[in-house]
Amino acid sequence: MPSKILIVEDEAPIREMLAFVMEQHGYEPLQAADYDAALERIVEPYPDLILLDWMLPGGSGIQLARKIKTTDYLRHIPIIMLTARGEEEDKVKGLEVGADDYVTKPFSPKELIARMRAVFRRVSPTSLDEPLNIEGLKLDPVSHRVSANEEPLDMGPTEFRLLHFFMTHPERVYSREQLLDQVWGTNVYVEDRTVDVHIRRLRKAIELHGHDRLIQTVRGVGYRFSTR
């Protein structure tokens, strides 16, 4: 499933050009022309990245960025600010409210895509070897051990990889196809329903202290690892 890119830009020609560029590079563009429309588009399954214009009807891009970055379940979404303003002070304002990067108009599509890819690399987990601990559920990728409230848990290698992926990518919904790509690999032929089987096994393996509730089914979409 392609990454969803929300384009928040009030000028229709620029917005449509950006949507075309996104499609050309394998992304799924979503469009919003103003502040309120943007908020309406930031729903599950959430955009994977937001291209956000500085000047918007109904509220500024800075206000929207601040709202996104101070909302717990949205703050993980990376934001690239788009603006004709090139002054350093404006760039600092954008970065201070939590924008992940800043592109000044006019920019080339090639530069924008390069910046997007760099942001995606930056916001992915910093180290896949770091021990993880979420609400007492601990996973150590190096020793390959999992415990719940200090009690060791037993699980198969696929369930371990699945849990590791979920714990390093919380609060986002993943389809079965995305989980197959990320956990099993793109060169392996596995039925979509195999994911459901391993999700059931994983839930059973971590149910001792109620951690199975962290793996949530999102009807018609897929699965999400969430403490909410």
C-alpha positions as CSV (number, residue, x, y, z in Angstrom):
1,M,0.0,0.0,0.0
2,P,1.6,3.4,-1.0
3,S,2.4,6.0,1.6
4,K,-0.4,8.6,2.0
5,I,0.8,12.2,1.5
6,L,-1.5,15.0,2.6
7,I,-1.0,18.1,0.5
8,V,-2.3,21.2,2.3
9,E,-2.1,24.1,-0.2
10,D,-4.7,26.7,-1.0
11,E,-3.5,27.4,-4.6
12,A,-5.2,24.7,-6.8
13,P,-2.5,24.6,-9.6
14,I,0.3,24.0,-7.1
15,R,-1.8,21.5,-5.1
16,E,-2.6,19.6,-8.3
17,M,1.0,19.7,-9.5
18,L,2.2,18.3,-6.2
19,A,-0.5,15.5,-6.3
20,F,0.7,14.6,-9.8
21,V,4.3,14.5,-8.6
22,M,3.3,12.3,-5.6
23,E,1.5,9.8,-7.9
24,Q,4.5,9.7,-10.3
25,H,6.7,8.6,-7.4
26,G,4.3,5.9,-6.1
27,Y,2.7,7.9,-3.3
28,E,-1.0,8.3,-2.7
29,P,-1.9,12.0,-2.5
30,L,-4.7,13.5,-0.4
31,Q,-5.6,17.1,-0.9
32,A,-6.8,20.0,1.3
33,A,-7.2,23.6,0.4
34,D,-7.5,25.2,3.9
35,Y,-7.0,24.7,7.6
36,D,-10.4,23.1,8.3
37,A,-10.2,20.8,5.3
38,A,-6.8,19.7,6.4
39,L,-8.0,18.7,9.9
40,E,-10.9,16.7,8.3
41,R,-8.3,14.7,6.2
42,I,-6.1,13.9,9.3
43,V,-8.1,10.8,10.3
44,E,-7.4,7.1,10.4
45,P,-5.6,5.7,8.5
46,Y,-3.4,8.8,9.1
47,P,-1.3,10.4,6.4
48,D,2.3,9.2,6.4
49,L,3.6,12.7,5.8
50,I,2.1,16.2,5.4
51,L,3.2,18.8,2.9
52,L,2.0,22.0,4.6
53,D,1.8,25.5,3.1
54,W,2.7,28.4,5.4
55,M,-0.3,30.6,4.4
56,L,-3.7,29.0,4.5
57,P,-7.3,30.3,4.6
58,G,-8.9,29.7,8.1
59,G,-5.6,29.4,10.0
60,S,-1.9,29.4,9.3
61,G,0.2,26.4,8.5
62,I,2.2,27.2,11.7
63,Q,-1.0,26.9,13.7
64,L,-1.9,23.6,12.1
65,A,1.7,22.2,12.6
66,R,1.5,23.2,16.3
67,K,-1.9,21.5,16.7
68,I,-0.6,18.3,15.0
69,K,2.6,18.1,17.0
70,T,0.9,18.8,20.4
71,T,-1.8,16.1,19.8
72,D,-0.5,12.7,21.1
73,Y,-1.9,10.5,18.5
74,L,-0.9,12.8,15.6
75,R,2.6,14.0,16.6
76,H,4.3,11.0,14.9
77,I,3.2,12.4,11.4
78,P,6.2,14.2,9.8
79,I,5.6,17.6,8.4
80,I,7.4,19.5,5.6
81,M,6.5,23.2,5.5
82,L,6.1,24.7,2.0
83,T,6.4,28.5,1.7
84,A,7.6,31.4,-0.4
85,R,9.1,32.9,2.7
86,G,12.9,32.4,2.7
87,E,13.8,34.4,5.8
88,E,15.7,32.5,8.4
89,E,13.3,33.7,11.2
90,D,10.4,32.1,9.4
91,K,12.2,28.8,9.0
92,V,13.0,28.8,12.7
93,K,9.3,29.4,13.5
94,G,8.4,26.4,11.4
95,L,11.0,24.1,13.0
96,E,10.2,25.3,16.5
97,V,6.6,24.2,16.3
98,G,7.8,20.7,15.2
99,A,8.0,20.8,11.4
100,D,10.6,18.1,10.3
101,D,11.8,20.1,7.3
102,Y,11.3,23.3,5.3
103,V,11.2,23.8,1.5
104,T,11.1,27.3,0.0
105,K,9.2,28.0,-3.2
106,P,10.0,27.7,-6.0
107,F,11.4,24.2,-5.6
108,S,11.9,21.4,-8.0
109,P,9.9,18.2,-7.7
110,K,13.2,16.3,-7.5
111,E,14.4,18.3,-4.5
112,L,11.0,17.8,-2.7
113,I,11.0,14.1,-3.2
114,A,14.6,13.9,-2.0
115,R,13.6,15.9,1.1
116,M,10.6,13.7,1.7
117,R,12.8,10.5,1.5
118,A,15.3,12.1,4.0
119,V,12.5,12.9,6.4
120,F,11.1,9.3,6.2
121,R,14.6,8.0,6.9
122,R,15.0,10.3,9.9
123,V,11.6,9.5,11.5
124,S,12.0,5.8,11.2
125,P,13.3,4.0,14.4
126,T,16.9,5.2,15.1
127,S,18.2,1.7,16.0
128,L,16.6,-1.6,15.5
129,D,18.8,-3.1,18.2
130,E,17.6,-0.9,21.0
131,P,15.6,-2.7,23.8
132,L,11.9,-1.7,23.8
133,N,9.6,-1.3,26.8
134,I,5.9,-0.4,26.4
135,E,3.7,-0.6,29.5
136,G,5.9,-3.4,31.0
137,L,6.1,-5.4,27.7
138,K,9.8,-5.6,27.0
139,L,11.5,-6.8,23.8
140,D,15.3,-7.1,23.4
141,P,16.2,-7.6,19.7
142,V,19.8,-8.5,20.6
143,S,19.2,-11.3,23.1
144,H,15.9,-12.2,21.3
145,R,14.0,-12.1,24.7
146,V,10.5,-10.9,25.4
147,S,9.0,-10.4,28.9
148,A,5.8,-9.0,30.4
149,N,6.2,-7.4,33.9
150,E,9.5,-9.2,34.2
151,E,8.1,-12.6,33.4
152,P,9.7,-14.3,30.3
153,L,7.4,-15.0,27.4
154,D,7.7,-17.7,24.8
155,M,6.9,-17.0,21.1
156,G,8.0,-18.1,17.7
157,P,10.4,-16.2,15.4
158,T,7.6,-14.8,13.2
159,E,5.6,-13.5,16.2
160,F,8.8,-12.0,17.6
161,R,9.5,-10.1,14.3
162,L,5.8,-9.0,14.2
163,L,5.9,-7.7,17.8
164,H,9.2,-5.9,17.1
165,F,7.7,-4.2,14.0
166,F,4.6,-3.2,16.0
167,M,6.6,-1.8,18.9
168,T,8.9,0.3,16.7
169,H,5.9,1.6,14.7
170,P,3.2,2.4,17.3
171,E,-0.1,4.3,16.8
172,R,-0.2,3.6,13.1
173,V,-2.6,1.3,11.2
174,Y,-1.0,-1.3,8.8
175,S,-2.8,-3.4,6.3
176,R,-2.1,-7.1,6.0
177,E,-0.2,-6.4,2.8
178,Q,2.1,-3.8,4.5
179,L,2.7,-6.2,7.4
180,L,3.6,-9.0,4.9
181,D,6.1,-6.7,3.2
182,Q,7.6,-5.4,6.4
183,V,7.8,-8.7,8.5
184,W,7.9,-11.5,5.9
185,G,9.7,-9.6,3.1
186,T,8.7,-8.7,-0.4
187,N,10.2,-11.9,-2.0
188,V,8.1,-14.3,0.1
189,Y,4.8,-15.5,-1.1
190,V,2.4,-15.8,1.9
191,E,-1.4,-15.5,1.9
192,D,-2.8,-12.4,3.5
193,R,-4.8,-14.5,6.0
194,T,-1.5,-15.9,7.3
195,V,-1.1,-12.5,9.0
196,D,-4.3,-13.1,11.0
197,V,-3.0,-16.5,12.2
198,H,0.2,-15.0,13.5
199,I,-1.6,-12.0,15.0
200,R,-3.7,-14.5,17.0
201,R,-0.6,-16.4,18.1
202,L,1.1,-13.2,19.1
203,R,-1.9,-12.0,21.1
204,K,-2.0,-15.4,22.9
205,A,1.8,-15.1,23.7
206,I,1.4,-11.7,25.3
207,E,-2.0,-12.1,27.0
208,L,-0.5,-13.0,30.4
209,H,-0.7,-9.5,31.8
210,G,-3.3,-8.1,29.3
211,H,-0.8,-6.8,26.7
212,D,-2.8,-8.5,23.9
213,R,-5.1,-5.4,24.1
214,L,-2.2,-3.3,22.6
215,I,-2.7,-5.1,19.3
216,Q,-5.9,-3.7,17.9
217,T,-7.9,-4.7,14.9
218,V,-9.1,-1.8,12.7
219,R,-12.1,-3.2,10.8
220,G,-11.6,-3.1,7.0
221,V,-8.1,-1.7,7.3
222,G,-5.7,-3.9,9.3
223,Y,-3.9,-3.8,12.6
224,R,-2.5,-1.2,15.0
225,F,-0.2,-1.3,18.1
226,S,-1.6,1.3,20.5
227,T,-1.7,2.1,24.2
228,R,-4.8,4.2,23.6
